[in-house]
Amino acid sequence: MILGMKVRQLRQQRHLSLQDLSKKTGMSASYLNEIEKGKKYPKVEKIMALAESLGEQYDDLISLRLEEDLGNLTPVLNSPLIQKFPFKLFGISAQDLIQLMARVPREMGILARMLEDMGHNYDMRVEHFFHTALRSYQIIHQNFFADIEKKADLFRKQQGWERDRILTYDDLVPVLEESFGVSLDDSVLADHPVLNHMRSVLTADGRLLLHSSLSKPRRAFAAGRELGYHVLAAEERAFSSPALEVGTFDEVLNNFRASYFASALLLPRDRVHRDLKTFFKLSHWDPEAFVTMMESYKVTPETFFYRLSELVPHYFKTQRVHFLKFARRRGERRVQLAKQLNMSNVHIPHGIGLKEHFCRRWLSLYVIDELEMHPEKGMVVGVQRSQFIGYNSEFFCISIAYPGMLDKDDLYSVTLGFQVDASLRKTVKFLGDPRIQARELGQTCERCPLSYDRCEERTTEPVIHQRLQEEKEQLQALTDLREQTMVEA
């Protein structure tokens, strides 16, 4: 790439066309074009011919050092983002981007430094970009991956399991041990002085260490994900859950694919599809029936809800869906958006280090509050029709709150929201149930225009909304003043 940029720069400085340089070097114009694009690296004798034709020293031409006007690209070329970002997922290559940069190196260098500064200011690391890229990749595919679904179906068939059979941890363990040489051990992690918060760790000798506090559904998912790594032949992978360090995008992608395989294995899509069709045909919202359906799969609420985010858009043609997972410590008010997949048109703020207060009208937060007030319930399920202020769309949302696995003072909720459209109205017969509350929602209290008398849940002043309104009024006043002076003139 550097050689190509230098050749292009020197050719243009000497006012030579590709055809001119072709005549001087004896190389075809198309071959020279490939060199300039960084797609070809010529042999020594051809580089010498290029150097002579361009009036440059051979050593300077092959040096990795960039001249001053290209030097702004040095931090970009050395950036882990450029070197590791999965451009191929989006139909481009790093070379395409760098060629664009080479056309205006000074401006692109300044832009790169600006982005780097923004990343530092918001404590954004390379893995944050990786996870953002992964979410974009999921959205492009509507979070449904037919190739993994088929491999999960084939794996079931190879093991002699019926297509719709609900699998458990006890079903998966023998396959891991006998087919892939992975043994399971739950006697280490819980007592480890530093790693006792880990759910699982794969050791160098092929043992999958599981935390002793893991429930059977969580153990089953951990085993299913480990099977996914092997069945999908994932070479680059995380060796712990949660992952402490991310080296490459392939680690993030393979972790997602292995997790998708696990959910496809534990929640067979044809059975889930049939169960959802039956549930959606109910004449009224029945929380007990929903929980019974979920528990029949012997998985966690998070696994069940996330599986629905994979299957509902595919089978029910409801494309605008969002999945949210919130976390909060018992006795605290601050909540954290721990996981999200937003395939809707609603902006859900989730910036690094977000200091704002999420709207307390969100069903996700209401069910957590309800669980804290009534811990004896063990789980709280809720439903709501949500209208986000400023967006001309309504969402049907289902949420479940549950306590943490390793620490009962950790409270979580998972929410699945479907945009209410003609397709959803036709599919979900109980959508008009009057017991399903409809509420206006803001994004955060700081951005919400609802006054205290309209929102009892408000926790702080709408400072960002007020500032934006003041700026809007100032802009309108400035426009009016300019128009008035033009008329007078």
C-alpha positions in Angstrom: 0.0 0.0 0.0 2.8 2.4 0.9 4.7 1.6 -2.3 1.5 2.2 -4.3 0.8 5.6 -2.6 4.4 6.7 -3.3 4.3 5.7 -7.0 1.0 7.5 -7.5 2.3 10.6 -5.7 5.5 10.7 -7.6 3.8 10.1 -11.0 1.4 13.0 -10.3 4.1 15.3 -9.2 5.9 14.7 -12.5 2.7 15.2 -14.4 2.8 11.7 -15.9 -0.3 9.7 -16.9 -0.4 6.0 -16.4 0.2 5.6 -20.2 3.3 7.9 -19.9 4.7 5.8 -17.1 3.9 2.7 -19.0 6.0 3.8 -22.0 8.9 4.7 -19.6 8.9 1.4 -17.7 7.7 -1.1 -20.3 4.9 -2.2 -17.9 1.3 -2.1 -18.9 -0.9 0.7 -17.6 -3.3 -1.8 -16.0 -0.4 -3.4 -14.1 0.8 0.1 -12.9 -2.7 0.8 -11.8 -2.7 -2.4 -9.7 0.6 -1.3 -8.1 -0.8 2.1 -7.2 -3.9 0.5 -5.6 -1.7 -1.7 -3.4 -2.9 -4.9 -5.1 0.5 -5.8 -6.7 4.0 -5.7 -5.4 6.5 -5.8 -8.3 9.7 -7.7 -8.5 13.1 -6.0 -7.8 13.9 -5.2 -11.4 10.5 -3.6 -12.0 10.8 -1.5 -8.8 14.2 -0.3 -10.1 12.6 0.6 -13.4 9.9 2.5 -11.6 12.5 4.4 -9.5 14.6 5.3 -12.5 11.5 6.5 -14.5 10.2 8.6 -11.6 13.7 10.0 -10.7 13.7 8.4 -7.2 16.2 6.4 -5.3 15.4 2.7 -5.1 15.9 2.6 -1.3 13.6 5.6 -0.8 10.9 4.0 -3.0 10.7 0.8 -1.0 11.1 2.5 2.4 8.1 2.3 4.7 8.7 6.0 5.7 6.1 8.4 4.2 6.9 11.9 3.1 5.5 14.9 4.9 2.3 15.2 2.8 1.6 11.5 3.2 2.9 11.4 6.7 -0.5 12.3 8.2 -1.6 8.8 7.2 1.1 7.1 9.4 -1.1 6.9 12.5 -4.0 5.7 10.4 -2.0 2.9 8.8 -0.7 1.9 12.3 -4.1 2.1 13.9 -5.5 -1.3 15.2 -8.8 -0.2 13.8 -7.5 -0.2 10.2 -5.5 -3.4 10.8 -8.2 -5.4 12.5 -11.6 -3.9 11.5 -13.7 -6.4 9.5 -14.2 -4.3 6.3 -15.0 -7.4 4.3 -18.3 -7.9 6.1 -19.5 -4.6 4.5 -18.2 -5.3 1.0 -15.1 -3.1 1.2 -11.4 -3.7 2.0 -8.8 -1.8 4.0 -7.1 -1.1 0.7 -10.2 0.7 -0.6 -10.3 2.9 2.5 -6.6 3.6 2.3 -6.8 4.5 -1.4 -9.4 7.1 -0.5 -7.2 8.4 2.2 -4.2 8.6 -0.2 -6.1 11.1 -2.4 -6.4 13.7 0.3 -3.8 12.5 2.9 -3.6 15.7 4.9 -7.4 16.0 5.4 -7.8 12.3 6.1 -4.9 12.4 8.6 -6.6 15.3 10.5 -9.9 13.4 10.4 -8.2 10.2 11.8 -6.7 12.2 14.6 -10.0 13.7 15.5 -11.7 10.3 15.6 -8.8 9.0 17.7 -9.2 11.8 20.1 -13.0 11.1 20.3 -12.2 7.5 21.1 -9.9 8.4 23.9 -12.3 11.0 25.3 -15.1 8.4 25.5 -12.8 5.6 26.6 -13.6 3.6 23.4 -11.3 0.7 22.7 -11.0 -1.4 19.6 -13.3 -4.0 21.0 -16.1 -1.4 21.2 -15.7 -0.9 17.4 -15.7 -4.7 16.9 -19.0 -5.0 18.8 -20.5 -2.1 16.9 -19.5 -3.8 13.7 -21.0 -7.1 14.8 -24.4 -5.4 15.6 -24.4 -3.8 12.2 -23.7 -7.2 10.7 -26.6 -8.7 12.6 -28.9 -5.9 11.5 -27.9 -6.4 7.8 -29.0 -10.1 8.2 -32.0 -9.3 10.3 -30.3 -11.4 13.0 -31.1 -14.6 11.3 -28.3 -16.9 10.0 -29.6 -19.8 8.0 -26.2 -21.5 7.7 -25.9 -21.8 11.5 -29.5 -23.0 11.8 -28.9 -25.7 9.2 -25.7 -26.8 11.0 -27.6 -27.1 14.3 -30.3 -29.2 12.6 -27.6 -31.4 11.1 -25.8 -31.8 14.4 -29.1 -32.8 16.1 -29.7 -35.4 13.3 -26.1 -36.8 13.7 -26.6 -37.3 17.4 -29.9 -39.0 16.9 -31.9 -36.3 18.7 -35.4 -35.6 17.4 -35.8 -32.3 15.6 -38.0 -30.7 18.3 -36.6 -32.4 21.4 -35.7 -30.1 24.2 -32.0 -30.7 25.1 -30.5 -30.3 28.5 -27.0 -30.0 30.0 -27.0 -33.8 30.6 -27.6 -34.4 26.9 -24.7 -32.2 25.8 -22.0 -33.2 28.3 -21.3 -36.7 26.9 -21.1 -35.3 23.3 -18.5 -32.7 24.4 -16.4 -35.3 26.2 -16.6 -38.2 23.7 -16.6 -36.3 20.4 -14.4 -33.3 21.2 -12.4 -34.4 24.3 -13.7 -31.5 26.4 -14.3 -32.4 30.0 -16.3 -30.2 32.4 -15.3 -29.2 35.9 -17.2 -27.0 38.4 -14.8 -27.3 41.3 -12.3 -24.5 40.5 -13.8 -21.2 39.5 -16.0 -20.4 42.5 -13.0 -20.7 44.9 -10.5 -18.8 42.7 -9.4 -15.6 44.4 -9.5 -13.5 41.3 -11.6 -15.3 38.7 -14.6 -16.2 40.9 -16.8 -13.9 38.9 -16.2 -15.9 35.7 -19.0 -18.1 34.3 -16.7 -20.3 32.3 -13.1 -20.8 31.3 -11.5 -23.2 28.8 -8.1 -24.4 30.0 -5.2 -25.4 27.9 -5.7 -29.1 28.7 -9.3 -29.0 27.3 -11.3 -28.6 30.5 -14.3 -26.3 30.5 -14.4 -24.8 34.0 -17.9 -23.8 35.0 -18.8 -21.7 38.1 -20.5 -24.0 40.6 -23.3 -21.5 41.0 -24.4 -21.8 37.4 -27.9 -23.1 37.0 -28.7 -26.0 34.7 -29.9 -23.7 31.9 -26.8 -21.6 32.1 -24.6 -24.7 32.1 -26.5 -26.0 29.1 -25.9 -22.8 27.2 -22.2 -22.8 28.1 -21.9 -26.4 26.8 -23.9 -25.6 23.7 -21.6 -22.7 22.9 -18.5 -24.9 23.4 -20.1 -27.3 20.9 -20.7 -24.4 18.6 -17.0 -23.5 18.6 -16.1 -27.1 17.6 -18.9 -27.7 15.1 -18.3 -24.3 13.3 -14.5 -24.9 13.4 -13.8 -21.5 15.0 -10.1 -21.1 15.3 -10.0 -17.6 16.9 -12.1 -17.6 20.0 -12.6 -16.3 23.5 -11.4 -18.7 26.2 -13.5 -17.2 29.0 -17.0 -15.9 29.6 -17.1 -13.0 29.9 -14.1 -12.4 27.7 -11.5 -10.2 29.5 -9.6 -9.3 26.3 -10.5 -9.1 22.7 -7.6 -9.5 20.2 -9.4 -9.7 16.8 -12.8 -9.2 15.3 -12.9 -12.9 14.4 -12.9 -13.6 18.2 -16.0 -11.5 18.6 -17.7 -12.9 15.5 -16.9 -16.5 16.4 -18.2 -16.0 19.9 -21.5 -14.7 18.5 -21.7 -17.6 16.0 -21.0 -20.2 18.7 -23.6 -18.6 20.9 -26.1 -18.5 18.1 -25.4 -22.2 17.5 -26.1 -22.9 21.2 -29.5 -21.1 21.1 -30.4 -22.8 17.9 -29.6 -26.1 19.5 -31.5 -25.5 22.7 -34.5 -23.7 21.1 -35.3 -25.5 17.8 -36.8 -23.0 15.5 -39.7 -25.0 14.1 -41.0 -25.7 17.7 -40.5 -22.1 18.8 -42.3 -20.9 15.7 -45.3 -23.2 16.4 -45.4 -22.2 20.1 -45.3 -18.5 19.2 -48.1 -18.9 16.6 -50.3 -20.6 19.3 -49.5 -18.0 21.9 -50.1 -15.0 19.5 -53.6 -16.4 18.8 -54.7 -16.0 22.4 -57.6 -13.6 22.8 -56.0 -11.8 25.7 -52.5 -11.2 27.2 -51.7 -14.2 29.5 -48.4 -13.7 31.4 -48.6 -17.2 32.9 -48.9 -18.8 29.5 -45.9 -16.8 28.3 -43.8 -17.9 31.2 -44.9 -21.5 30.8 -43.9 -21.4 27.2 -40.5 -19.9 28.1 -39.8 -22.4 30.9 -40.7 -25.3 28.7 -37.4 -24.8 26.8 -35.3 -25.0 30.1 -33.3 -21.9 29.2 -32.7 -18.5 30.9 -35.0 -15.5 30.1 -32.1 -13.8 28.3 -31.5 -16.8 26.0 -35.2 -17.1 25.3 -35.8 -13.5 24.5 -32.7 -13.3 22.4 -33.8 -16.3 20.4 -37.1 -14.6 19.7 -35.1 -11.6 18.3 -33.6 -14.1 15.8 -36.8 -15.8 14.9 -39.7 -13.3 15.1 -38.4 -11.0 12.3 -37.8 -14.0 10.1 -41.0 -15.9 10.6 -43.5 -13.1 11.3 -42.2 -10.5 8.9 -42.0 -7.9 11.8 -38.7 -6.3 10.9 -38.5 -3.5 13.4 -37.5 -5.2 16.6 -35.3 -4.3 19.5 -33.8 -6.4 22.3 -32.6 -4.7 25.5 -30.9 -6.0 28.7 -30.7 -3.7 31.7 -28.8 -4.2 34.9 -29.1 -2.5 38.3 -27.8 -3.1 41.9 -30.5 -3.6 44.5 -30.9 -0.3 46.4 -29.4 1.9 43.7 -31.3 4.0 41.1 -28.7 4.1 38.4 -29.3 1.5 35.6 -27.0 0.3 32.9 -27.9 -0.8 29.4 -25.9 -4.1 29.5 -26.8 -5.4 26.0 -28.8 -4.3 23.1 -29.7 -5.1 19.5 -31.7 -2.3 17.9 -33.3 -3.2 14.6 -36.0 -0.5 15.1 -36.0 3.1 14.1 -35.9 4.4 17.7 -32.7 5.8 18.9 -31.8 4.2 22.3 -28.9 6.1 24.0 -26.2 3.7 25.0 -23.0 5.8 24.8 -19.9 4.8 26.7 -20.1 6.3 30.2 -23.6 7.7 29.7 -24.3 10.1 32.6 -28.0 10.5 31.8 -31.0 8.9 33.5 -33.0 6.5 31.4 -36.8 7.2 31.3 -38.4 5.5 34.2 -41.5 4.7 32.1 -39.6 2.1 30.2 -41.1 -1.3 30.9 -37.5 -2.6 31.3 -37.0 -0.5 34.4 -40.5 -0.9 35.8 -40.2 -4.7 36.0 -36.8 -4.3 37.8 -38.4 -1.9 40.3 -41.3 -4.3 40.8 -38.9 -7.2 41.5 -37.0 -5.2 44.0 -40.2 -4.4 45.9 -41.4 -8.0 45.7 -38.3 -10.3 45.7 -40.4 -13.2 46.8 -41.8 -13.4 43.2 -38.4 -14.5 41.9 -39.4 -13.2 38.5 -41.6 -10.3 37.2 -43.1 -10.3 33.7 -44.7 -7.2 32.2 -46.2 -6.0 28.9 -46.7 -2.5 27.5 -47.5 -0.5 24.3 -44.7 2.1 24.1 -44.9 5.3 22.2 -41.5 7.0 22.1 -41.8 10.8 22.1 -40.6 12.3 18.8 -41.1 9.0 16.9 -44.2 8.3 14.9 -44.3 4.6 15.8 -45.5 2.4 18.6 -43.9 -0.7 20.1 -45.4 -3.7 21.8 -42.9 -4.7 24.5 -42.6 -7.7 26.7 -40.2 -7.7 29.7 -39.0 -10.1 32.4 -36.9 -9.1 35.5 -34.9 -11.6 37.4 -32.1 -11.7 40.0 -28.4 -12.2 39.3 -26.9 -15.7 39.2 -23.7 -15.1 41.2 -25.0 -12.1 43.2 -28.7 -11.9 44.1 -28.3 -8.1 44.6 -27.8 -7.8 40.9 -31.1 -7.3 39.2 -31.6 -7.7 35.4 -34.4 -7.3 32.9 -34.6 -8.4 29.3 -37.1 -6.7 26.9 -38.2 -7.5 23.4 -40.1 -4.7 21.5 -42.0 -5.2 18.2 -43.2 -2.3 16.1 -46.9 -2.2 15.9 -47.8 -2.3 12.3 -50.4 -4.1 10.1 -48.4 -7.3 10.1 -48.1 -7.4 14.0 -51.8 -6.6 14.4 -52.7 -9.5 12.1 -50.3 -11.8 14.0 -50.9 -10.9 17.7 -54.6 -11.3 18.3 -54.5 -9.9 21.9 -52.7 -6.7 20.9 -55.8 -4.7 21.6 -56.3 -6.1 25.1 -57.3 -3.1 27.3 -55.2 -4.5 30.1 -52.1 -3.8 28.1 -51.1 -0.2 29.2 -50.1 2.3 26.6 -47.5 4.9 27.7 -45.6 7.8 26.3 -41.8 7.3 26.8 -38.8 9.6 26.6 -35.3 8.4 26.1 -33.6 10.0 29.1 -35.0 12.5 31.6 -32.5 15.0 30.5 -33.9 14.9 26.9 -37.6 14.5 27.7 -40.1 17.4 27.1 -42.7 16.0 29.5 -43.1 18.3 32.6 -43.3 17.0 36.2 -47.1 17.3 36.2 -47.2 15.0 33.1 -44.6 12.5 34.4 -44.4 11.5 38.0 -41.5 9.2 37.2 -39.1 12.1 36.2 -35.9 12.0 38.3 -34.1 15.1 37.1 -34.5 18.3 35.1 -34.7 18.1 31.3 -31.5 20.1 30.9 -30.6 18.8 27.5 -34.1 19.3 26.1 -34.1 22.9 27.5 -30.7 23.6 26.0 -31.8 22.3 22.6 -35.0 24.3 22.7 -33.1 27.5 23.6 -30.8 26.9 20.6 -33.8 26.2 18.4 -35.4 29.5 19.5 -32.2 31.4 19.0 -31.8 30.0 15.5 -35.4 31.0 14.7 -34.9 34.5 16.1 -31.8 34.9 14.0 -33.6 33.7 10.9 -36.5 36.1 11.5 -34.1 39.0 12.1 -32.2 38.4 8.9 -35.4 38.1 6.9 -36.7 41.3 8.5 -33.6 43.3 7.6 -33.7 42.0 4.1 -37.3 43.3 3.7 -36.4 46.7 5.2 -33.4 46.9 2.8 
